[in-house]
Every structure is written in C-alpha cells, then in structure tokens.
Amino acid sequence: MAKDPDSLPLAKITAITISVAIGTAYFWYQDKQRQLKEKYPWFYSLPSPAICLPIVESPFLRLQLGSQRWLTITDPRFAEDLMTLPQVTEMVKPYHRFIDEYYSRNRRGIVYADTDSPAYKEIQPIVKDYIGQLDEADVALEVDQVIAVFKSETGPFNPVDILKIACRNCLLGVAYAKFFPTINADYKHAEIVIRRCFPLLGAMGDSTSFLPFLKYWPGIQRTFAVMQTANETRDIVVQRWMDECNRVKGHCLVKRLQKAQMQDGSQIQNDDIFVSISDVSGKAGDQIPIVMVWNLQILANHPDVQDAMFNEIQHFVQVHGRYPIYTQDEAAMPVVSNTLKECLRYKCCNIFNVARMFKEDVTVRDRTIPKDTVIAFPINAMHTSLTSPFYDNPHLFNPERFNHHPKKTCLERDLFLFGFGPRQCPGASFVNKILFTMFVKLFHQFKFLSPHGPSIPLDLDSTVDTGVLLRPIQMNIALEPRDILATDDGSQGYSDDDYGHPFSDDDDLDDPAIALQ
C-alpha cells in the first residue's frame, strides 16, 4: 500500500515536538532537581525510614520498605540487650547493591562483613589492636600543622581540607605507612574516591535494594554505571597504595594482615585484606573532619564554654609544661572531656549505624523480632529524642550533664556512637585520641567565632546528606588567636615550607583533568 505523502510531514512534526518536549523536560528537571528535593524531600527520600525519624518519638518503629522489613530502635538499653544475644555472632547484613556487588567484594572487610565470616573473625581483632596503638605524638604533630595553617587565616574560612589532611595522615600512616605533606595528587585521588563512593554507601542503598524489579528499568542502568565507575576508582587508588607500601620499609596494617594471611590455617584472602584496608583508610578519614567542623561551629555559639576549656588547658600546661594526653590525662580534664562528649551527642553526623539482620527469630523483653528484619539504630535520635532515658532536655547544649555520668558498664556509658555488643566500632579509641588532641590544642590556641556573628544561632538541620554522614551546608568558621604559654611540645611539626597551604588557588579537586595513573 502506498504511503499518503500528506501524512509524512505530520508524523515528522509530531516526532520532533515530542523529542523537544522530552529534552526540555529533562534539562528543566536537571536544573530544578535540587530545588525540588528541598521543597518535596519526602518524595525523593522514599523508601526511607529516615523521613519518619524527625517526627516519631517512639523507641521502636516498624517500616515495610519494598521487599525489606525494617525495625529502628532508639532505646539504648534494649539495643544493648539485643546486641549481646548469642545469635549476634551469626548476624548478617541486608542486601545493599553497591556494598554487596561492588565495594565489599561479597561482604568482606571490617565494616560490611557478616559476623560469622571466618576471615572477619581473624581480621577484626588484628585491626582493632593495630589502630588502637596509634601514637598520640603522631596525632599531635598533625594537629600542629592544622594550627600553623589556622594562624595564617585572616577571615572566615573552610577548615575541612586541612582537617582531612591531618586525619588521613593518621589513618594512612597506620594503614600504609603513607602521608600527605600537602594537597598533592595522592590527596586529590583520595578525595575523588570519597566523593564517588560515599553517596553510594548510605544505609538506605539504592532503590533496587528495596524494589528489585526496578533493576529491569532502563533508566536504572545509569546508576549501575556510576557504581561501577566509583568502585573502579577506589580499586585503582587502594591497590596502588598497597603496592607502594610493600616496596618500602616500615610497619603498617597492610603488612600485618599479609603476615596473618601466611599463617597455617588462615582463612584470610587477598580480597579480605583489600576491603579491610579500604574500610580503615576511607570512612574515618572523612568523618572525623566533618565531626570536628560541627564541633567548631557548635562551640562558636558558646564562647563561655570555650573560655572554661581554655582555663582548664592553660592550668594543665602551667603545671606540667605540656599538653594533656588522652590515654593519660583525660580524667584530669573534665571540662574538655565533657564538652567533647556533649558536642558528639548534640549533633551526631551519622543517621544510622550499619544495619544488620538475625537469621532466626529472637526475643528480648517479651518483644519478638522476626528473622530477616533489618535492625538499625538511629544514632542521632538515640541521643536527642525527647523520650531518651539518659539525657534530660536533650535539645539543650549542656556539657555539665556528664559531670556525674557513670560509665562503668556498657549500659551506663556516656555515648552510644560506636554501636553495641561485639560489633562496636573497632576504631573508637582511635577516634577519641584524635578528637581529644584536637580539642586541647585548638581551643588552647584559638577562640572560634561564628562567621555570621553571635546573633545568628547555628541551624543543626541545615545539612547535606553525603550518604554516610550529614555535613553542614555552611562550613566556614572564624577565629582569633589567644595569648598562651609556650609548651615543651609546642614547636613540633614540619616547617611551613614543607607543609604548604591547603587552600592554594591552583588546587581544584573538581578538575576533571585529574587522572588516576
């Protein structure tokens, strides 16, 4: 049958019109996506238990998220009872596409491994012991470089990069015997890995983790390509650093795990070491700086608390001629210790800990939890909920609440940031050493100020979700130096020429020309 020549122009016009409409809608969506997320966050968060937590004050919340059944628990006593059951040794992770199929290489490593994994049982105590031996003198050296850079600032500035260098040097020194003297190519490569992987590591995973049928939708394939690229970037950087540390002398966690792998009967494989090192050198190196930025911004609104810490530190320096050390002197620094705890409680950067599931039904306090229920502890809600049995007036910043706070048992400890039972974070002592050292040195040297002035309070809800943690939208801070006494360890560190300045105009972490060789 011959085609009607008059119908061809109409078909072409229709096709062109539809194509233009789709293209216009796509680019409008790309431009407006951020505004839409802010206006309708409930739509873009589905399915997600996080949307319910700000308005629910119950200690238990059950949610059916597609194919996954979730139970969030904000009662620390119940959480401790639950996580000390014998069945905890056989807990597993819920399915998370990026973590399971890409990042953890089938649930290996420290953070995302199943508890009953033979390799995990070998690696976990080694990692906990090794990173727990972090030398606080090394931390002090790194903080000295932070102080040197802070002293060069004359106005409000973003401190996160120099804090990242300090924290990552502590971690990389332990993991690879490697250090960043300044923002060099290696630092930029590490930052690229963090920026690509962190948004994909969040507790909620991607939509196909909850609704498996979506993986057949063509539009989802772009998400899978992003996951593949992020994981390949991580693999290149971590493998290169592991190879470098094996070519030089010095002790590091890589060599310690490789030595354990060669023992008779060891179940440790190369992938177990690779993912474990990736866990150790990745998350904490970005989380601790963000935590510290929150701490600085919180205390900028409480100059009286800063003055109290300064007076306590100054008195210690006058008596001992040195700065206090966490493992030796924390008990002698109650104002500093309590303020640090209150900052961590007042604004927890993590929404959830790592979610887990029991393989069988369990019962705690006459409450039965069915098997395969995803159990998550909303860390922020656990510390700031109005129903909290531990903290009076939880929305009030009050370091004195810890003055008489007992910490003899797990149920009576000050904070619950590092988890419960045998799956507590193995890096807790590592984090405490770094944060305490930063507090005693930075708040002795400087008084921190809000860049917007004291009349504008800090908005704790003004955050950006990076997948793993919440960072403040505005990162800037202002400071003024204090008049202090010289200390015996005050001159330690690199020279300014060796260290450099991390905020050079030549440094652009978003530069697409940065290549991973």
C-alpha positions in Angstrom: 0.0 0.0 0.0 1.4 3.4 -0.9 2.0 5.9 1.9 0.0 9.0 2.0 2.5 11.8 1.2 0.5 14.3 3.2 0.9 12.2 6.4 4.7 12.2 6.4 5.2 15.9 7.4 2.6 15.4 10.2 4.5 12.4 11.6 7.8 14.2 11.5 6.3 17.3 13.2 4.8 15.1 15.9 8.1 13.2 16.5 10.1 16.4 16.6 7.6 18.0 19.0 7.7 15.0 21.4 11.5 15.0 21.3 11.8 18.7 22.0 9.3 18.3 24.9 11.2 15.4 26.4 14.5 17.2 26.1 13.2 20.4 27.6 11.6 18.5 30.5 14.9 16.6 31.1 17.1 19.7 31.3 14.4 21.5 33.4 14.5 18.6 35.8 18.3 18.6 36.0 18.3 22.4 36.8 15.4 22.1 39.3 16.3 18.9 41.0 18.0 20.5 43.9 15.1 22.9 44.5 12.6 20.1 44.2 14.5 18.0 46.7 14.4 20.9 49.2 10.7 21.5 48.5 9.5 17.9 48.5 12.1 15.9 50.5 9.5 13.3 51.3 9.2 12.3 47.7 12.9 12.0 47.0 13.5 10.0 50.1 11.1 7.2 49.5 11.5 4.5 50.5 13.4 5.6 53.6 12.9 5.3 57.3 14.9 8.5 57.8 11.9 10.6 56.8 9.9 9.3 59.7 12.5 9.7 62.5 12.3 13.5 63.0 8.6 13.3 63.8 8.4 9.9 65.7 9.4 9.8 69.3 8.7 6.1 69.9 11.7 3.9 70.8 10.6 1.4 68.2 9.5 2.0 64.6 8.5 -0.7 62.1 8.6 0.1 58.4 8.0 -2.0 55.3 10.3 -0.7 52.7 9.5 -2.6 49.5 11.0 -6.1 49.9 12.7 -5.2 53.2 11.2 -5.1 56.7 12.9 -2.5 59.0 12.9 -2.0 62.7 14.6 1.1 64.1 15.4 1.2 67.8 16.3 4.3 69.8 16.3 2.7 73.3 20.0 2.1 74.2 19.1 -0.4 76.9 17.0 -2.5 74.6 19.7 -2.2 71.9 22.4 -3.4 74.3 20.3 -6.4 75.4 19.6 -7.2 71.8 23.2 -7.0 70.6 24.5 -9.2 73.4 22.4 -12.2 72.5 24.3 -15.3 71.4 22.7 -15.1 68.0 24.6 -11.8 67.3 27.6 -13.9 66.2 25.6 -15.0 63.2 24.1 -11.7 62.2 24.2 -10.7 58.5 23.8 -7.5 56.5 20.7 -6.8 54.5 21.2 -6.6 50.7 22.8 -3.4 49.5 23.6 -3.4 45.8 26.6 -1.1 45.8 28.2 -2.6 49.0 27.5 -6.2 48.2 28.2 -6.3 44.5 30.9 -3.7 44.2 32.5 -2.2 47.3 32.9 -5.1 49.8 33.6 -7.8 47.1 30.8 -10.0 48.5 30.8 -8.8 52.1 34.4 -8.8 53.0 36.4 -6.5 55.2 35.6 -5.0 58.6 32.6 -2.7 58.3 30.3 -4.7 56.0 31.4 -8.3 56.6 29.0 -10.8 58.1 29.7 -11.6 61.7 30.0 -15.3 61.1 32.7 -14.9 58.4 35.9 -16.9 59.3 38.1 -14.2 57.7 36.3 -11.4 59.7 36.9 -13.3 62.9 40.6 -13.3 62.2 40.9 -9.7 60.8 38.7 -7.8 63.3 40.9 -8.3 66.4 44.1 -7.5 64.4 42.6 -4.3 63.1 41.3 -3.2 66.5 44.6 -3.9 68.2 46.7 -2.3 65.5 44.8 1.0 65.1 44.4 1.2 68.9 48.2 1.6 69.1 48.1 4.9 67.3 50.9 7.1 68.8 49.4 10.2 70.2 52.6 12.0 69.5 52.0 11.5 65.8 48.5 12.9 66.2 50.0 15.9 68.0 52.3 16.5 65.0 49.4 16.6 62.6 47.4 18.9 64.8 50.4 21.3 65.0 50.2 21.6 61.2 46.5 22.4 61.5 47.4 25.2 64.0 50.1 26.6 61.6 47.5 26.9 58.8 44.8 28.3 61.1 47.2 31.0 62.2 47.6 32.2 58.6 43.9 32.8 58.2 42.7 36.4 58.4 38.9 35.9 57.9 36.2 33.3 57.8 37.5 30.1 56.0 36.6 26.5 55.4 38.8 24.3 57.7 37.8 20.9 56.3 40.7 20.3 53.9 43.4 20.8 56.5 41.5 18.7 59.0 41.2 16.0 56.4 44.9 16.0 55.8 45.6 15.6 59.5 43.1 12.8 60.0 44.0 11.0 56.8 47.7 11.1 57.7 46.9 9.4 61.0 44.9 6.8 59.2 47.2 6.3 56.2 50.2 6.1 58.5 48.6 3.2 60.2 47.3 1.5 57.1 50.0 2.1 54.5 52.8 4.0 56.3 51.9 6.8 53.9 51.4 10.6 54.5 50.2 13.6 52.6 52.6 16.6 53.2 50.0 18.9 51.4 47.2 18.7 48.9 49.1 16.8 46.2 48.0 14.3 43.5 47.6 11.5 46.0 45.3 13.6 48.3 43.2 14.6 45.3 42.9 10.9 44.3 41.7 10.1 47.8 39.2 12.9 47.6 37.9 11.6 44.3 37.4 8.2 45.8 35.5 9.6 48.7 33.3 11.8 46.6 32.4 9.0 44.3 31.8 6.2 46.8 30.3 8.0 49.9 27.0 8.9 48.3 26.6 5.2 47.4 27.5 3.7 50.8 24.5 5.1 52.7 22.4 2.8 54.9 19.4 3.2 52.6 21.2 1.9 49.5 19.7 2.5 46.1 16.1 1.9 45.1 16.7 -1.5 43.6 17.8 -2.8 47.1 14.2 -2.3 48.2 12.3 -2.8 44.9 14.3 -5.4 43.0 12.1 -5.2 39.9 13.4 -1.7 39.2 16.7 -3.1 38.0 15.0 -4.0 34.7 14.0 -0.4 34.2 16.4 1.1 31.5 16.9 4.3 33.5 18.5 2.4 36.4 21.4 1.2 34.2 22.9 4.7 34.5 23.0 4.2 38.3 24.8 0.9 37.9 27.4 2.6 35.7 28.0 5.2 38.4 28.5 2.4 40.9 30.9 0.6 38.6 33.0 3.8 38.0 33.1 4.6 41.7 34.3 1.2 42.6 36.9 1.1 39.8 38.3 4.4 41.1 38.6 3.0 44.6 40.3 -0.2 43.4 42.9 1.8 41.4 43.9 4.1 44.3 43.9 1.5 47.1 45.8 -1.1 45.1 48.4 1.4 44.1 49.0 2.5 47.7 49.2 -1.2 48.9 51.8 -1.9 46.2 53.8 1.2 47.3 53.8 0.3 51.0 55.1 -3.2 50.1 58.1 -1.6 48.3 59.3 0.4 51.3 60.4 -0.4 54.8 58.2 0.3 57.8 55.4 -1.3 59.8 51.8 -0.9 58.6 48.4 -2.7 58.8 48.8 -4.0 55.2 51.9 -5.9 56.1 50.4 -7.1 59.4 47.4 -8.6 57.6 49.6 -10.1 54.9 51.7 -11.8 57.7 48.5 -13.2 59.3 47.4 -14.5 55.9 50.5 -16.6 55.6 49.8 -18.4 58.9 48.8 -22.1 58.7 45.0 -22.4 58.6 44.3 -18.8 57.9 41.1 -18.1 56.1 42.2 -14.6 55.0 42.1 -14.0 51.3 43.6 -11.1 49.3 40.1 -9.5 48.9 39.6 -9.6 52.6 42.8 -7.6 53.1 42.0 -5.2 50.3 38.5 -4.3 51.6 39.7 -4.2 55.2 42.3 -1.6 54.3 39.8 0.3 52.2 37.5 0.4 55.3 40.2 1.6 57.6 41.6 4.3 55.3 38.4 5.6 53.9 35.4 6.4 56.1 37.0 7.7 59.3 39.4 10.0 57.4 36.4 11.9 56.1 34.0 11.5 59.1 36.4 12.9 61.8 37.0 16.2 59.9 33.2 16.7 59.4 32.6 15.9 63.1 35.3 18.5 64.0 33.7 21.1 61.8 30.4 20.6 63.6 32.2 20.8 66.9 33.8 24.2 66.0 30.5 25.6 64.7 28.6 24.5 67.8 31.2 25.9 70.2 31.4 29.2 68.3 27.9 29.8 69.7 29.1 29.0 73.2 32.1 31.3 74.0 31.7 30.7 77.7 32.3 27.0 77.2 35.4 27.8 75.1 36.7 30.0 77.9 36.2 27.3 80.5 38.1 24.8 78.4 40.9 27.3 77.8 41.3 27.9 81.5 41.5 24.2 82.2 44.0 23.6 79.5 46.1 26.6 80.5 46.2 25.4 84.1 47.4 22.0 83.0 50.1 23.5 80.7 51.3 25.7 83.6 51.6 22.8 85.9 53.0 20.1 83.5 54.7 22.1 80.8 53.0 20.1 78.1 49.5 19.4 76.6 47.3 16.7 78.2 47.4 13.2 76.5 44.1 11.3 76.1 45.3 7.9 77.4 47.0 9.5 80.5 45.2 12.7 81.3 41.5 12.6 80.2 40.3 12.2 83.8 42.2 15.3 84.8 40.4 17.3 82.1 36.7 17.1 82.9 35.7 20.3 81.2 37.3 19.3 77.9 36.2 15.7 78.1 32.6 16.6 78.9 32.4 19.3 76.2 33.7 16.9 73.6 31.1 14.3 74.7 28.3 16.9 74.6 29.3 18.1 71.1 29.2 14.5 69.8 25.8 13.9 71.5 24.3 17.3 70.4 24.9 16.7 66.7 25.5 13.1 65.6 26.6 13.2 61.9 25.5 9.6 61.2 21.8 8.9 60.7 22.2 5.1 61.1 24.8 2.6 62.2 25.4 -0.4 59.8 22.1 -2.2 59.6 22.0 -6.0 60.4 19.6 -8.9 60.4 19.2 -12.0 62.6 19.0 -15.4 60.8 16.3 -16.6 63.2 13.5 -15.1 65.4 14.8 -13.6 68.6 13.0 -12.4 71.7 14.1 -9.6 74.0 12.0 -8.4 76.9 8.9 -10.2 75.6 9.3 -8.5 72.2 9.9 -10.9 69.3 11.8 -9.8 66.3 11.2 -12.0 63.2 14.2 -13.3 61.3 15.3 -11.2 58.3 14.1 -8.0 59.9 16.6 -5.2 59.2 17.6 -3.7 62.5 19.0 -0.2 62.6 19.9 2.2 65.4 19.2 5.9 64.5 22.2 7.3 66.3 21.0 10.9 66.2 17.6 10.1 67.5 19.1 7.9 70.2 20.9 10.9 71.7 18.4 13.7 71.1 15.0 12.1 71.4 12.7 13.7 73.9 11.9 10.2 75.2 15.6 9.4 76.0 16.0 7.8 79.4 19.6 9.1 79.6 19.6 12.8 78.7 17.4 15.5 80.3 16.4 18.3 77.9 18.3 16.6 75.1 17.9 19.6 72.7 19.8 21.8 75.2 23.6 22.1 74.8 24.9 21.4 78.4 28.3 19.8 78.9 27.7 19.7 82.6 25.2 16.8 82.1 28.3 14.5 82.0 29.7 15.7 85.3 28.3 12.8 87.3 27.5 10.4 84.4 28.6 6.9 85.3 30.4 4.8 82.6 31.2 1.6 84.4 29.2 -0.7 82.1 28.0 -0.7 78.6 24.5 0.2 79.8 25.9 3.2 81.8 28.3 4.6 79.3 28.2 8.3 78.2 27.5 7.9 74.5 26.3 5.2 72.0 28.1 6.4 68.9 30.2 3.3 68.4 27.5 0.7 68.4 26.6 -2.1 70.8 27.8 -5.6 71.7 30.6 -7.3 69.9 30.0 -5.3 66.7 31.1 -2.0 68.3 33.4 0.1 66.1 37.0 -1.1 66.4 38.3 2.4 65.8 36.6 4.0 68.9 39.9 4.6 70.7 41.5 5.9 67.5 38.7 8.5 67.1 38.8 9.6 70.7 42.6 10.1 70.6 42.3 12.4 67.5 39.4 14.4 68.7 40.7 14.9 72.3 44.1 16.0 70.9 42.4 18.5 68.5 40.3 19.9 71.3 43.1 20.5 73.8 45.4 22.1 71.2 42.9 24.1 69.0 40.9 25.5 71.9 44.0 26.5 73.7 45.4 28.3 70.7 42.2 29.9 69.3 38.8 31.2 70.2 36.4 30.2 67.4 33.7 32.6 66.2 30.6 32.3 64.0 31.3 33.9 60.6 27.7 35.3 60.8 28.0 36.9 64.2 26.8 35.7 67.6 23.2 36.9 67.0 22.5 34.1 64.4 22.2 30.7 66.0 23.6 27.5 64.4 20.9 25.6 62.4 21.6 21.9 63.1 19.2 20.9 60.4 20.9 22.8 57.7 22.8 19.8 56.3 23.9 17.9 53.2 23.4 14.2 53.1 26.6 12.7 51.7 25.3 9.1 52.0 27.4 8.1 55.0 27.1 11.3 57.1 25.5 14.7 57.4 27.7 17.7 56.9 26.8 21.3 57.5 25.8 23.3 54.4 27.9 26.2 55.5 31.4 25.0 56.5 33.1 28.3 57.2 34.4 29.3 60.7 36.2 32.4 62.0 38.8 32.5 64.8 41.0 34.8 66.8 44.4 33.7 68.4 44.7 33.5 72.2 47.6 34.6 74.4 49.1 31.3 75.7 52.2 29.9 77.4 54.8 28.1 75.4 54.8 24.3 75.9 57.6 21.7 75.7 55.9 20.1 72.6 54.7 23.3 71.0 57.3 23.5 68.3 57.0 20.0 67.0 56.0 19.5 63.3 57.0 20.4 59.8 58.1 23.8 58.7 55.6 25.9 56.8 57.6 25.4 53.6 57.4 21.6 53.9 53.8 21.6 54.8 52.4 24.2 52.4 49.0 25.8 52.4 46.0 23.6 51.5 43.9 26.4 50.1 46.0 27.4 47.1 44.2 28.8 44.1 45.9 26.2 42.0 44.2 23.4 43.8 40.9 22.3 42.3 39.5 19.0 43.4 36.7 19.2 40.9 39.1 19.4 38.0 38.2 16.6 35.5 41.7 16.6 34.2 43.0 14.9 37.4 43.9 11.5 36.1 44.3 8.3 38.1 47.6 6.9 36.8 
